[in-house]
Amino acid sequence: MSEVPTISITNPELESQDLSLKSPITPSPPPSPTVFDVVKSMEALDRDDMTEEVTTTTTPDDFPETPHNENEKQTSQVSTEEEEQQQQQEPATPQPSRSQKQKMESIHSSIEQENRVQDQQQQEQESSVFNIREFYYNKSVLLTGATGFVGKALLWKLLSLDVAKIFILLRSGQRRPGSAFQRIKEDILTNKAFVALRRSMGPTKFDRMIKDKVYAIEGDLAMPGLGLSEEDRKTLVKYTNIVLHCGATVDGNERLDMAIKVNVVGTLNLIELANECMTLAGFIHMSPLQMTSGLVYEDHLLPIPSEDSPHTILSTILSSTFEDLPTLFEEYKQFYPDTYLFSKCLIEHLIISEIERKRNNGGYQYPIAIMRSSPIGPSAIEPLVGWADGVNGANGTLLLTGRGVKVIQSANGNANADIVPVDFAVRMILGCAASIIPPSSSNDFNSPITNIDAFNDQRNSTPTPSSIISSSPTTPTTATTTPSSIRDSGSSFTAGIGGRRDTGRLSMGSQSSSKATTVALQPSIEGPMGNTFPYMYHITTANLRCLPWRIAYEPIRQYWTKATKINLTPAQNYFTNNNMNGGLNRARTVMNSIRSYMGNNNNANNGTVPIPSVITPTSSTDRARKRQSGQRLSRQIDKATKLSWTMKSFYKPTTTTTTMDMNGMGLRRHLQQSNATELDPYQIVPEDADFNYWVNYFMNASYGIHYFIHMESDLRLPAPLSGWRCALQSYDFVQGNDSVRLIDRPATSVVFSPDQITRRIQRMVEQVKMTLGSNHYSRTQEDDERWLGDMDDSLDDWSQDGAIFSSDKENRMMLGKWRKKVGNNDDRVKIVVLNDKRVNQAISQITLNAGVQKQTAANEAIKILVRMSERTQLQFVWFASYFLKNLFDDMFDNVRIQEESIRRIQHATLGKRVVYVPVAKSILDPLLVWYIAIRYHLPVPAFACDEALSSLGPISDIYRLAGAYYIKRDKHKRSPLNSAVMAAYTQVLLREHGALSICMDRARSRTGKYQEPFDDGLIDMVVESTLHSNQTRSPAVSRVASLESNSNNNNNNNPNGANGNSPPASPDTPSSIGSPTMSVDSTILSNNGLRKVHKDVFIVPINITYENMPELPILLDQLLDQPQTKQQQQQQQQSPQQQRSNSMPTPASSQIQNVMRPSEAKDKRNRLLDGSDTQRKFGRVLMGIGPLVSVQDAAEQLQRSSSGSVNDPTEESILVKKITKEIQSSQRKALIVSPVSLVASIILYGRATGGVCFGKMKDMAEWLRAEVIMREFQIDWQEGEDIDAVVLYAFRLLDETKNIIIEGNNITDDTNIRVNDHADNVMTLSYYANQAIDVFLLDAFFAVVYLSFTEEKVIEDEFMDRFRFLVQMLEREFVLSWDIDQQFNIILNMYEVRKVIRRTKTSENSTCYLQLMANMESNPVRYEQLIFLASLLYPTIDTYWITSCSLSALDVVPMLPRSIVPLLAQWIATHLITGRRTIYREVLSTESSRTAADVFMTLGFLTEIQSKEKLSPDAQILLHELGIPTTETLIQLSGQSNEVDSQTEISPVDPEGMMKALMAQIQMNRANSNMADLCQQIDTYRLGAMTQRETFQNKQVFQKCLKQIKGILQASRTGFAKKRNVELPENEEKLVQLVYALRTSNHVSSSVDRSTLKSTRRVSEAYNLRH
């Protein structure tokens, strides 16, 4: 007999030792007694006796077997028989007397009570018996296939149970020779599932657990006796309690004898080993759920297409030569297309044969279950969401489908996407092993029957590998008769190894009837076990509302399209009968994957719009990583394609196949009722799983393939958190909806083709993106013409599309007045505005004061109204919604909002009016709010915008189409008439349209921090519109309304409208009104004077989190006050052709070596390569909704708490402030923290230590996540999400090639990560870190004060004083309105619980002390956490410190223009950075230094005066020449001026704040308003200031800064004033000279030829002072 090599159980590519083809199980008797002979000679009761002995004997080395509940069952049967006998005897009982009856009733009652107690005890006993954890406690499990997908998942889950040992049968590596345990370390424990488990448990505990529990057994299923050594076999026989058999070769193309040796002979050898085990409690055999026609029952076997018995077939195959194998398999190939399915069917028959043999011999039978599973896919929850390993099963299907390969045939669109999550399968397997019990002691059980009709209509149409390769579908052939070669082997069992027992061929009916007297064959779900033995279960989702493939395909397509830019065919085109493209072809598949990584996405999907190529690598490390990724992907796709032949047979139409899983359902219900929820399958896949669950699962599963198998490191879970929605996903058409929402489809055009429309919308999207985010883009006339042409064509198409007037009728109710034609109420609005009381009063004042005619003033009011009014209509609204859908889909990965927030808005605003108030972060804010409203049927707002936003080109046009109206927000720049018209029109819009969107911030935040509300009067107007009526109904309004009503009636009667072309008007919206006048609202006058004359207005506070801010480069330039560079000036002077060529990315070799900002300086790293400016997504957008604010409720609360009336202007002003404060508080509560912010803050924290290693960064990120959740903030970080993916994803969004330095080529836990320490790089990370600083702000204040002490024991009052001063100094910076005492007690109590501090009190004077317990020696973890929290404030503290140092100039120059202070502080900061007096580049921010100067003025250190009052005209002229207006205010130190009138008085608006400041001065012993003392006081809070050396040096900084400023003034003998021949007093001359020096130094960075500089890496060179 020739010897051939076998393959590995877990890796078919690995060959094992050469083994003989002779089977250990042959037809002839073996030369020596086998375990079968031993078992046959044993009596049935001997095994039970041994089990009892083993159970009673407990030693440390023995693992007792779980009792089988035989006594409990017998007891319940006896009690049931006794009750039946009593019931039968009761009629024969004589009629008792009254006394006897009472006595009997008392006896019966006592008996019933006793029975109830017994039943309760029995129920408690039964519930306690079925405890899965108790079942696995101290048991040993033998696991095969542990290096496979399911095996790894089982091992991971077993480690969470209290098992004694886990024996893993696996081969030692051949490519990497070593022990079996070494292979566990390399192939199993390095998997991300176990790496994450090790991180969560801790390395020490995890390593100890692996050492104690996991035991590697070297063996091979294909070898005789499993290849076990004698010692290992004895160990397994002695200790094994449970066998989980998952090892198999799943390659359908494997040679027949190889598949048989592993899948059949290996399983028989494992059964032989199990028969020797004396305490075996369960044997689980995994098998595929093969699809056949008709019903697929659990207790049926698939037939074997042969007249021979299973043992004969096995012997024939094993004894065949290599040349005979192909011919031999042809007999089975018609019904089993590959060797994997055939071998699995054959072993099921052999298992039944072995069980029947043992029953005939009267031997003991341990529990056995065969679990047939549908294709197993990535996990749903555990060990990690979307976790996958290998390309077997459904993993390969998802991978190939995502690469454009057709594994799912077009005709199978209605087939069930029966993909089983691996964690669901694992719980079923482990739960089954704990639930099954041995058959009855009499071995009177029913055996499975063979379904001889299984292949009648199915197998002839099953494609073979050769037919699948062809692109054309296989022509099915119908089998009309049952093949005679199919033998009912389920009814034939061998009596032993060498002989057979012929019982004749039985039909299904005869076999069923032969066992009908024993057990009925009707499926049942009463318990976890079926009616046959071995127990057979189907692991399937077919009856758990799984999706058909035509729907499941769409989330798979959407994920891969976004992640890889591969243009996949939409579902409606994929599942068509004439779709022949994309058949399985290995060469085509591999080449497509290579093209996608080379940037060429011209795949086989014809007729689709090309998508831009993927982003090219940006560094040599990225190029190497991409090259390795491409090679790995090619290997995976090749292997998946090889295995896909087997998988195609699992995807069958539901019209021909119905999977029955009654036993599986009973097992799931049984596990659901257990007290171990961690093994409840319904916790993974709910019994009522809905559409959204499966859509999210397939999207996360696709991600899992991409991340865990393909190993793309910077990906995150695409599906939203539970209870969240993604506004960019739409599955309306795949859910069977007849009409697609207009927001999701382009307009129907009679002129342009769909391809032209798609390209047009892409051009428009690109223009908006270039305008939005580029700092170098300059629009040309050609760009404007192209934009306007595309806009006109688009609007024309939407105007001609008649579907917009018939679709979404119910949803149009939320569009307010836009549901009607434009112009319906223009005249009416003008009349209402002109009749507004405020407008009339303003016109009267103009007429009276200016002497103009009333009509002239009225005409001016109309002009203001026309310029201000929004001018959109229904067609434009739908186009804007469709365009924004495409824009956001192109820019962002997701736009997410919580479902509960949507419901809350819908419920609160029903019949009410709504005002959306987002935090100002981006110019996209109002558009995102508008899009969310129209997507989720919320009231769609018109939004108020500053007039500055009307000149942004394409963005302003989209604003207009979405319903924007432009106003002057600065009330100081508005005329009284403009303010009156603005208030009147806002009231009209709010009442007629029903929804507005406004902003309380002055401008976008440039630092990521919250800003103080801007007093533009909009909130006042909203409050006034709710509580007052300034617009009366006039006869003119009635006439206009009547005419419009008649016009609308005519339009309703005439479908074509008055002109025959106009659409009919829709019914009134519940959120809008027929007339904008007050008469439509309910007028209610309360007794106390509060007037509720209109519908209530609900204000919706919104906080939008951008993971990557599109306009951040522009914001940073404004933050640093960067002037326009020479390159930008030259670009604006170029021709349009030159500008377009310069706007395109150029190779690094041809880039101009100008350094516009410090972060763009050359350093030792490689420059960005070609393609660095190509499009990339900006991550996710997270929209948080805070608690809604009701205007009328706020007014009522204020009315109850005060004695005045809301109609009083003073009370109304208080009400506006109250509402504004509530809105801002709700906005803070609506914050959704992004992990990007946490990672950015950790990287910035590493500046003090030279960086943070990757492993430590992950630990800190997980700690911060827990802290965020503890503080009841929301965070976009799912439970079970891989921490590596989260951090690496944050790196990508933080632009790791530019802003972050990763030391080394490969990222490991020891890799050091640090920020690229230039101004722009630091400012970028600081912006994202500041988005989450509000969560930890109180902790940060505590940490800074804690670290400012060098003593271990401090007085609590002194701690409180420092805390108070720091909060009061920075409360304006962070817009705080705290009760400081309350917050101090809260934070003190929290850290006392955490054992960071301890309060003590002395007995002598009752002084309270704080013991500072956390330090590097006693509690290093807590101490480092405090340092991190303090690092959130240290940059701001340094900014205030440097600003106070820069104000040392006031000792030389008595007065400074207020606007020059940020520039002076910036210049001082550059020198302090160069001198390494600070490590924080954030001190270059002009915004924080400007705020610091205002704070110092509030604290009383500075006063301000008007320049006109203090400076001479000549000085004012010179300052004006330097950019300082004559209206500029000057600042000076307090006490320098003797003029009382020039000093700033205490503001009556906030006397409490001033009192706090004065009290802080007293408490901090700062009697003198000395700037040097303030500088020194701030210095005590800085990082490292506690050291004596640092303190000594910092004391000299103030004097050094003063010396620097004196040097500037003395540097030039001829000052600026003298150059202009102007004689000025000495103080004014110094002032002008200082301003001149700072102004010229600020502009020199853009005028200097950077090519002449050797290096510009230092920040100071960007601000180098030249005289």
Disulfide bonds with the S-S distance in Angstrom:
none
